Amino acid sequence: MGSLAHLEACQRPLAREVHQLASLGVRLAESSEGGLIVQNRAEPLLVVKVKEKQYDDPLLVQLKEGIHKHKTMDFTLGTDDGTLRYQGRLCVPNVDGLREIIMTETHTSRYSVHLGSTKMYHDLKEVYWCNDMKSNVADSVV
């Protein structure tokens, strides 16, 4: 086999593997030293669900429309994914028990210490926002 044909035969499986990695959220970037940097952009399943379900919550849909009409400044749309955010935090829709799922996951995760409501609220508010989050967290920890 000629060297060009051999090179093409090697590139096809490599291209397939790169596409598979990309579908999993992994990106390859060239470093300034000429090497490759692997970036994992995969999102936790709960974050993906929150982003998808924002379209099912009438309040969040209304807030998105307010942004387009320049009626609200507190909320923004993510530039890369169009998701609704409040002060940079992901807005959690009030559908399909998603808020309760997030609180249960946070409270019972094997990666967290048994959290009290104050600590749990502070941890959650770094990523998520929803109306009455503090009281919802307090109710879920009881």
C-alpha positions in Angstrom: 0.0 0.0 0.0 1.4 3.5 -0.9 2.2 5.9 1.9 -0.7 8.2 0.9 -3.2 5.4 0.9 -1.9 4.2 4.3 -2.1 7.7 5.7 -5.7 8.0 4.6 -6.6 4.6 6.0 -5.2 5.7 9.4 -7.0 9.1 9.3 -10.5 7.6 8.9 -10.6 5.7 12.2 -9.0 8.7 14.0 -11.6 11.1 12.5 -14.3 8.7 13.7 -12.9 8.6 17.2 -12.6 12.4 17.3 -16.3 12.7 16.3 -17.3 10.2 19.0 -15.4 12.3 21.6 -17.0 15.5 20.4 -20.5 13.9 20.8 -19.6 13.2 24.4 -18.6 16.9 25.0 -14.8 16.4 24.7 -13.0 19.0 22.6 -9.4 19.0 21.4 -7.4 22.3 21.3 -3.9 23.0 20.2 -1.6 24.2 23.0 0.9 27.0 22.4 3.7 24.4 22.7 2.3 22.5 19.7 0.6 19.7 21.8 -3.0 18.9 22.3 -5.2 19.9 25.2 -8.3 17.8 26.0 -11.3 19.8 27.2 -14.2 18.0 28.8 -17.4 20.0 28.3 -19.8 17.3 29.2 -22.6 18.6 31.5 -24.2 16.8 34.4 -27.5 15.3 33.5 -29.5 17.6 35.8 -28.0 20.7 34.2 -29.0 19.3 30.7 -32.6 18.6 32.0 -32.9 22.1 33.5 -31.9 23.7 30.2 -34.3 21.5 28.2 -37.2 22.0 30.5 -37.0 25.9 30.6 -39.2 25.9 27.5 -41.9 24.0 29.5 -42.2 26.6 32.3 -44.6 29.5 31.3 -42.9 31.9 33.8 -39.4 31.3 32.4 -40.8 31.6 28.8 -42.3 34.9 29.8 -39.0 36.1 31.3 -37.2 35.1 28.1 -39.7 37.2 26.1 -39.1 40.1 28.5 -35.4 39.9 27.7 -36.1 40.1 23.9 -38.3 43.1 24.5 -35.7 44.7 26.8 -38.1 44.7 29.7 -35.8 43.0 32.2 -32.2 43.5 33.1 -31.8 41.0 35.9 -32.1 38.0 33.6 -29.9 37.1 30.7 -29.8 34.5 28.0 -26.6 32.4 27.7 -24.7 33.4 24.6 -23.6 29.8 23.8 -26.9 27.9 24.6 -29.7 30.5 25.0 -30.6 29.3 28.4 -32.2 31.7 30.9 -29.9 32.8 33.8 -30.4 35.1 36.8 -27.1 36.8 37.8 -25.2 34.1 35.9 -27.1 31.2 37.6 -29.2 28.7 35.7 -33.0 29.3 36.2 -34.6 26.1 37.3 -38.1 25.5 35.8 -41.0 24.5 38.0 -42.0 21.4 36.0 -41.7 17.7 36.4 -40.5 17.9 40.0 -37.1 19.1 38.7 -36.5 21.4 41.7 -37.2 18.6 44.1 -35.0 16.3 42.2 -32.1 18.8 42.4 -32.6 19.3 46.1 -32.8 15.5 46.8 -29.7 14.9 44.7 -27.8 17.6 46.5 -28.9 16.4 49.9 -28.3 12.7 49.4 -25.3 12.7 47.2 -22.4 10.5 48.3 -20.0 13.3 47.4 -21.4 15.7 49.9 -21.4 15.8 53.7 -24.8 15.7 55.3 -25.8 19.2 54.6 -27.9 21.5 56.7 -30.3 23.8 54.9 -28.1 26.9 55.1 -25.0 25.1 53.6 -27.1 23.4 51.0 -28.8 26.7 50.0 -25.4 28.4 49.5 -24.1 25.4 47.5 -27.1 25.4 45.2 -27.3 29.1 44.7 -23.8 29.1 43.1 -25.3 27.2 40.1 -29.1 27.4 40.2 -31.8 30.1 40.8 -35.6 29.7 41.4 -38.3 31.6 43.2 -38.3 30.8 47.0 -35.2 28.6 46.7 -34.2 29.2 50.3 -37.5 28.1 51.7 -37.7 25.2 49.3 -34.3 24.0 50.5 -35.3 24.4 54.2 -38.5 22.3 53.5 -36.5 19.6 51.7 -34.0 19.2 54.5 -36.5 18.7 57.3 
